[in-house]
Amino acid sequence: MNPTPKFKHLETLAIHAGHHIDPSSGAVMAPINLSTTFERKADGSYTDENVYSRSNNPNRRALEECLAALEGGATAAAFASGMAATMSLFQALKTGDHVVGPDDVYFGTGRLAQELFGVWGLDYTIVDMTDLDQVRQALRPNTQVVWVETPSNPLLKITDIAAVSSLAHQVGARCVVDNTWPSPVCQQPLLQGADIVMHSTTKYLGGHSDLVGGALIARQNDLFFQRIRMIQQLGGAVPSPFDCWLLRRSITTLPYRMRGHCENALKVARFLATQPGVTAVHYPGLESHPGFAIAQKQMSSFGGMLSIQVPGGASDALAVANQVKLFTQATSLGGVESLIEHRYSVEGPTSRTPANLLRLSIGLENAEDLIADLAQALSH
Ligand SMILES: *Cc1c(COP(=O)(O)O)cnc(C)c1O
């Protein structure tokens, strides 16, 4: 048999990485392996190191190999949700360690820091991650993780991954990037100096709003990542074989779906920027965005997420959300269908999100239909 050649293009990796013809049946598409337990042979060995499904199983291994390849990493660990991945990363730290995180961050990540870091004895400093001086000043000898989310949620702020990674490395800390919004198609943080990538695979990787999952992918399989692997296997926040299979199936079309999301989002953003009923459009693909130059340097395209601000306050933003017909008012993102959300009323009184902001997940419908829907909603 010829060895599998190494491919580097994402379209090819999305289909072939971690994918094998099933040796027992010849099935071209991988079967779902539901068995929780695997045969121990007379000599004490196991087939492909499959022992017990919490520790490992064929569907999870195929998914992890694929995720590692897509991000250019050495290894990956799949989890039952994005938050389980984030939790596992911070559980790998020890009491007294220090974390630097951004002011604009996924709401659940911010709450995790607020509710649990104190109890765990982790120190935490919040900075505007787009300001490198603030990052530099926040770093300490005991800083272990600098957490980056770019584009950020929900303001689409852009952080320079290469610059923050090199600052983190100066004090021996790791740069961890939540790459959920851009997906590896638009941005590959490990290739720019980051150490670990986190994903909520619930979003673009899953792509169809029908599964919850998460992942951590590392540039090196070092002692820290081995600790994360131990927490994955021992803590047990693992995805089911069915979810791994479903996710692996979705990833085959990820590069093509992302092209549609990015193309549509840019058209919608350009339209919204011309509207008097919109006071701000936050999309890193617009030349007017303050992070445009850095986005151009580190992203190959600008993703399917954007947010807008409308004149007035919460009730004015909600009025627009209540007028759209094609967009569905719902949380989450990254599915084929377009969603709109008023984050401020979802996040509640501790929200840092502007009250007049609407977050849009641009789907794969025709861009003209999406624009017509927003135009009629804004003209009310
Ligand atoms: C959704 C999301 C998460 C959390 O992932 P879950 O799969 O919901 O647990 C983390 N970060 C970002 C940017 C997200 O959009």
Ligand as a Chemical Component Dictionary entry (heavy atoms), coordinates in Angstrom:
data_LIG
# 
_chem_comp.id                   LIG 
_chem_comp.type                 NON-POLYMER 
_chem_comp.pdbx_formal_charge   0 
_chem_comp.three_letter_code    LIG 
# 
loop_
_chem_comp_atom.comp_id 
_chem_comp_atom.atom_id 
_chem_comp_atom.alt_atom_id 
_chem_comp_atom.type_symbol 
_chem_comp_atom.charge 
_chem_comp_atom.model_Cartn_x 
_chem_comp_atom.model_Cartn_y 
_chem_comp_atom.model_Cartn_z 
_chem_comp_atom.pdbx_ordinal 
LIG C1 C1 C 0 -20.738 29.199 21.663 1  
LIG C2 C2 C 0 -19.388 29.698 22.017 2  
LIG C3 C3 C 0 -18.674 29.143 23.095 3  
LIG C4 C4 C 0 -19.247 28.072 23.993 4  
LIG O1 O1 O 0 -19.458 26.865 23.347 5  
LIG P1 P1 P 0 -20.640 25.817 23.708 6  
LIG O2 O2 O 0 -20.495 24.790 22.646 7  
LIG O3 O3 O 0 -21.932 26.568 23.680 8  
LIG O4 O4 O 0 -20.352 25.279 25.074 9  
LIG C5 C5 C 0 -17.412 29.648 23.349 10 
LIG N1 N1 N 0 -16.873 30.637 22.596 11 
LIG C6 C6 C 0 -17.533 31.193 21.569 12 
LIG C7 C7 C 0 -16.890 32.290 20.790 13 
LIG C8 C8 C 0 -18.816 30.744 21.242 14 
LIG O5 O5 O 0 -19.477 31.315 20.222 15 
# 
loop_
_chem_comp_bond.comp_id 
_chem_comp_bond.atom_id_1 
_chem_comp_bond.atom_id_2 
_chem_comp_bond.value_order 
_chem_comp_bond.pdbx_ordinal 
LIG C1 C2 SING 1  
LIG C2 C3 SING 2  
LIG C2 C8 DOUB 3  
LIG C3 C4 SING 4  
LIG C3 C5 DOUB 5  
LIG C4 O1 SING 6  
LIG O1 P1 SING 7  
LIG P1 O2 DOUB 8  
LIG P1 O3 SING 9  
LIG P1 O4 SING 10 
LIG C5 N1 SING 11 
LIG N1 C6 DOUB 12 
LIG C6 C7 SING 13 
LIG C6 C8 SING 14 
LIG C8 O5 SING 15 
# 
